[in-house]
Amino acid sequence: MTDPAPDAHLFVIIGATGDLTRRKLLPALFHLVEDSRRSIVVLGSATTDQDDAGFRKTARSALEDAGFDEPRVRSWCDERVHYHRLDRNGDYHSLADRIAELERDHGLSGNRIFYLALPPRIFPGAITGLGEAGLALSSGWTRLVIEKPFGRDLDSARTLNEAVHRHFDESQIYRIDHYLGKETVQNLLVFRFTNPIFEANWNRDRIDRIEITVAESLGVGTRAGYYDQAGAVRDMIQSHLAQVMTLVAMESPASLDADAIRTEKIKVLRSVRSVPLDAVRVGQYTAGRTEADAIPDYRSHEGVAADSTTPTYAALRLYVDNWRWQGVPFLLRTGKAMAERLTQVAVVFRPPPVCLFHECPDDCVAHSDVLTLILQPNEGFRLQIEVKDPGESAGVRTIPLHFDYTEEFGEIPDAYETLLRDVMEGDQTLFVHAAEVEESWRLFTPVVEADLDVEHYPAGSWGPGGARELLGDAEWVTGG
């Protein structure tokens, strides 16, 4: 007996002429159509003066650039892709009329997804426009997808949540964080809760510290104007790194449904001690060379103030004050123009109390086992353990045991494809709840509003030297 076909629906992209639609949304949607029996009608909408033919041409180009077969692309675009020009005054009633027309033409039953592919400042107006046009409810189901960043601080996040909740129920809202769509992030729960050998040691008695690193080898590029108003804490730590931290630190949920998992994540955020400013280090890159290319000084980018103090790097130490994690430091680190592109979680276990198997026991150092969960670029994990060197000596060598997702399973789905599939199926597990957003901003708003000393670091390095102070006598697992 085969599974029932997923619900046919209309996928409406608000802000469809932007780069996100071309690079991520259209390829993910088409792959979902190709890889399953999903019946998806796409309606791109924006204030750009364009018609169906113009948007279909853009869609075909995007899909062919992504490597899809031209005849199948052309057929799908001609039959299933449409465009509607939005009213510049924010009146969405004409959009509602077009939606009703397309649903009649395609025999749809009122199932709709609205994806806000918009700059954050436009979110409130778009949400209000949808609500006032009666598009928050339909004869089927209606789901609203909102890209990050969700607010700039605690007050703005609360205001945006209030605006959303005036028209949409929380059960309809999918606040998307593409990091949560990565296979290794999702595997954190499986890895922990189905492997007792690790979960039994996942606590303050066995773990010395946890390091979460998101390093990008590129500079800010064309996003400089936006980035100079955001900075590393707003752009990355408050969202991506905080979400990964909650999955690492959460307790076992009562079940695997979205509410149970998000409840445990919220508990983690509520247990985090306020972050003291002396546990924060920020930096800004100067000219240098990374693995990708030569990078100019951050302040030389168009849109960046000549005296900008916006951090392109941030590292901080925080503590989760609960029974499992009391006293274990969580080190969160992110930066632009770093030595390499890397996203990982390093779980550093406590070293053995006595150093036995070394040639020079008087000055030997007992090494910690380290479990590294790699989110990118090569998704998988590595377990660093100690083994004896061959021969008669008592020498010990550190070796890694590793698992690579691509080696084992071949190509894995893109994060956006995973997340869009979940939206279509009504699964909110990998999406951020309103309370998560506000609890995260409660922690990090004082940090983004603080006047911190910004230490410069050369592009192609691992960030400012002052960040090492956060680890005391230890060193970062990657990057020294």
Residue pairs with C-beta under 8 A, 6 or more apart in sequence:
5 37
5 38
5 39
6 36
6 37
6 38
6 39
6 424
6 425
7 109
7 111
7 140
7 141
7 424
8 38
8 39
8 40
8 41
8 106
8 107
8 108
8 109
8 111
9 39
9 40
9 41
9 108
9 111
9 112
9 113
9 140
9 424
10 41
10 42
10 43
10 99
10 102
10 103
10 106
10 108
10 111
10 112
10 113
11 29
11 40
11 41
11 42
11 43
11 112
11 113
11 115
12 43
12 45
12 95
12 99
12 112
12 113
12 114
12 115
13 21
13 25
13 42
13 43
13 44
13 45
13 115
13 117
14 45
14 46
14 86
14 114
14 115
14 116
14 117
14 118
14 126
14 130
15 21
15 45
15 46
15 116
15 117
15 118
15 119
15 122
15 126
16 44
16 45
16 46
16 55
16 83
16 117
17 44
17 46
17 48
17 50
17 55
17 58
18 46
18 117
18 118
20 117
20 147
21 44
21 62
21 117
22 58
22 61
22 62
23 62
24 414
24 416
25 115
25 117
25 416
25 420
26 42
26 59
26 62
26 63
26 66
27 62
27 63
27 66
27 68
27 414
28 414
28 416
28 417
28 420
29 40
29 42
29 420
30 63
30 66
30 68
30 73
30 76
31 68
31 413
31 414
31 417
32 38
32 40
32 417
32 420
32 421
32 424
33 39
33 40
33 76
33 80
34 68
34 72
38 424
40 80
40 424
41 80
41 82
41 102
41 106
41 108
42 59
42 80
42 81
42 82
43 82
43 83
43 84
43 98
43 99
43 102
44 55
44 59
44 81
44 82
44 83
44 84
45 83
45 84
45 85
45 86
45 95
46 85
46 86
47 85
47 86
47 87
47 88
48 85
49 85
50 83
50 85
51 83
52 81
52 82
52 83
54 83
55 81
55 82
55 83
56 77
56 78
56 81
56 83
59 73
59 77
59 81
60 70
60 73
60 74
60 77
63 73
63 77
64 70
64 73
80 106
82 98
82 102
84 94
84 95
84 98
86 92
86 94
86 95
87 94
87 95
90 125
90 126
90 128
90 129
91 129
91 133
92 129
92 130
92 132
92 133
92 135
93 133
95 129
95 133
95 135
96 133
96 134
96 135
99 112
99 135
102 108
103 109
103 110
108 140
109 139
109 140
110 138
110 139
110 140
110 141
111 138
111 140
111 141
111 142
112 135
112 138
112 140
112 141
112 142
112 143
113 142
113 143
113 144
113 145
113 423
113 424
114 130
114 135
114 142
114 143
114 144
114 145
115 145
116 122
116 123
116 126
116 127
116 144
116 145
116 146
116 147
117 147
118 126
118 147
119 226
120 147
120 149
120 150
120 151
120 152
123 146
123 160
123 163
124 159
124 160
124 163
127 144
127 163
127 164
127 167
127 168
128 163
128 166
128 167
130 136
130 144
130 167
131 166
131 167
131 168
132 167
135 142
136 142
136 144
136 167
136 168
136 172
141 172
141 426
142 168
142 172
143 172
143 173
143 174
143 423
143 426
144 164
144 168
144 172
144 173
144 174
145 174
145 176
145 423
146 164
146 173
146 174
146 175
146 176
147 176
148 175
148 176
148 177
148 239
149 230
149 234
149 235
149 238
149 239
150 157
150 160
150 175
150 239
150 432
150 437
151 157
151 158
151 159
151 160
151 437
151 441
152 230
152 234
152 448
153 441
153 445
153 448
153 449
154 438
154 441
154 442
154 445
157 437
157 438
157 441
158 438
161 434
161 437
161 438
164 173
164 434
165 434
170 433
170 434
171 428
173 431
173 434
174 419
174 422
174 423
174 428
174 431
175 431
175 432
175 433
175 434
175 437
176 419
176 431
176 432
177 239
177 240
177 243
177 431
177 432
178 415
178 416
178 419
179 185
179 239
179 240
179 243
179 244
179 343
179 375
179 415
180 186
180 243
180 415
180 419
180 430
180 431
180 432
181 414
181 415
181 416
181 417
181 418
181 419
181 430
182 375
182 376
182 379
182 415
183 379
183 405
183 412
183 413
183 418
184 373
184 374
184 375
184 379
184 380
184 381
184 405
185 244
185 247
185 375
186 418
186 430
187 373
188 244
188 247
188 248
188 345
188 373
189 247
189 256
189 261
191 198
191 373
191 381
192 198
192 199
192 202
193 199
193 252
198 371
199 252
201 207
201 349
202 324
203 324
203 325
204 324
204 325
204 326
204 327
204 328
205 350
206 349
206 350
207 328
207 347
207 348
207 349
207 350
208 328
208 348
208 349
208 350
208 351
208 368
209 328
209 329
209 330
209 331
209 348
209 471
209 474
210 245
210 248
210 249
210 328
210 329
210 330
210 331
210 345
210 346
210 347
210 348
211 331
211 333
211 345
211 346
211 348
211 476
211 477
212 241
212 244
212 245
212 248
212 330
212 331
212 332
212 333
212 344
212 345
212 346
213 333
213 334
213 342
213 343
213 344
213 345
213 346
213 476
213 478
213 479
214 236
214 240
214 241
214 333
214 334
214 342
214 343
215 333
215 334
215 335
215 338
215 339
215 340
215 341
215 342
215 343
215 462
215 479
216 334
216 335
216 336
216 337
216 338
216 341
217 290
217 291
217 292
217 337
217 338
217 339
217 340
217 341
218 290
218 292
218 293
218 295
218 336
218 337
218 341
219 285
219 295
219 296
219 298
219 301
219 312
219 336
219 337
219 459
220 227
220 228
220 298
220 301
220 304
220 312
220 336
221 301
224 301
224 302
224 303
224 304
225 302
225 303
225 304
226 303
227 235
227 304
227 310
227 312
228 303
228 304
228 305
228 308
228 310
229 310
230 310
231 282
231 310
231 311
231 312
231 314
231 448
232 282
232 311
232 312
232 313
232 314
232 334
232 335
232 336
233 282
233 311
233 314
233 444
233 447
233 448
234 444
234 448
236 314
236 334
237 314
237 316
237 332
237 334
237 444
237 447
238 440
238 441
238 443
238 444
238 448
239 432
239 440
240 334
241 332
241 334
242 269
242 332
242 440
242 443
242 444
243 265
243 432
243 436
244 345
244 375
245 268
245 330
245 332
246 264
246 265
246 268
246 269
246 436
247 265
248 330
248 345
248 347
249 268
249 320
249 324
249 325
249 330
250 261
250 264
250 265
250 267
250 268
251 264
251 267
251 324
252 264
253 260
253 261
253 263
253 264
254 260
256 429
257 429
258 427
258 428
258 429
258 431
261 429
262 428
262 429
262 433
262 436
265 433
265 436
266 433
266 435
266 436
266 439
267 322
268 320
268 322
269 436
269 439
269 440
269 442
269 443
270 439
271 320
271 321
271 322
271 325
272 318
272 319
272 320
272 321
272 443
273 318
273 319
273 320
273 321
274 443
274 446
275 316
275 317
275 318
275 443
275 444
275 446
275 447
277 446
277 447
277 450
277 452
279 316
279 317
279 318
279 470
280 314
280 315
280 316
280 447
280 450
280 452
281 314
281 315
281 316
281 455
281 464
281 466
281 467
281 469
281 470
282 311
282 313
282 314
282 315
282 452
282 453
282 454
282 455
282 464
283 311
283 312
283 313
283 314
283 335
283 454
283 455
283 456
283 457
283 463
283 464
283 466
283 467
284 298
284 299
284 308
284 309
284 310
284 311
284 312
284 313
284 454
284 455
284 456
284 457
285 295
285 297
285 298
285 312
285 313
285 335
285 336
285 337
285 456
285 457
285 458
285 459
286 297
286 298
286 456
286 457
286 458
286 459
287 294
287 295
287 296
287 297
287 300
287 458
287 459
288 294
288 295
288 337
288 458
288 459
288 460
288 461
289 295
289 459
289 460
290 337
290 338
290 339
290 340
290 459
290 460
291 339
291 340
291 341
291 460
292 341
295 337
295 459
295 460
298 304
298 308
298 310
298 312
298 336
298 337
299 305
299 306
299 307
299 308
304 310
309 454
311 452
311 454
312 335
312 336
312 337
313 334
313 335
313 336
313 338
313 457
313 463
313 464
313 467
314 332
314 333
314 334
314 335
314 447
315 331
315 332
315 333
315 334
315 463
315 467
315 470
316 331
316 332
316 447
316 470
317 329
317 330
317 331
317 332
317 470
318 329
318 330
318 332
318 443
319 325
319 326
319 327
319 328
319 329
319 330
320 326
320 328
320 330
329 470
329 471
331 470
331 471
331 476
333 463
333 467
333 476
335 457
335 462
335 463
337 459
337 460
338 460
338 461
338 462
338 463
338 479
339 460
339 461
339 462
339 479
341 376
341 377
342 374
342 376
342 377
342 478
343 374
343 375
343 376
344 372
344 373
344 374
344 375
344 478
345 372
345 373
345 375
346 370
346 371
346 372
346 373
346 477
346 478
347 370
347 371
347 372
347 373
348 368
348 370
348 474
348 477
349 368
349 369
349 370
349 371
350 368
351 366
351 367
351 368
352 366
353 366
354 366
355 361
355 364
355 365
355 366
356 394
357 386
357 388
357 394
357 396
358 364
358 394
358 395
358 396
359 393
359 394
359 395
367 386
367 396
367 398
369 383
369 384
369 385
369 386
370 383
370 384
370 477
371 381
371 382
371 383
371 384
372 381
372 382
372 383
372 384
372 477
372 478
373 381
374 380
374 381
374 382
378 404
378 406
379 404
379 405
379 406
379 412
380 402
380 403
380 404
380 405
380 406
380 407
381 402
381 403
382 400
382 401
382 402
382 403
383 400
383 401
383 402
384 398
384 399
384 400
384 401
385 398
385 399
385 400
385 401
386 396
386 397
386 398
386 399
387 396
387 397
387 398
387 399
388 394
388 395
388 396
388 397
389 395
389 396
389 397
405 412
406 412
418 430
419 430
419 431
422 428
422 429
422 430
422 431
423 431
455 464
455 465
455 466
456 464
457 463
457 464
457 465
462 476
462 478
462 479
462 480
463 479
467 476
468 475
468 476
468 480
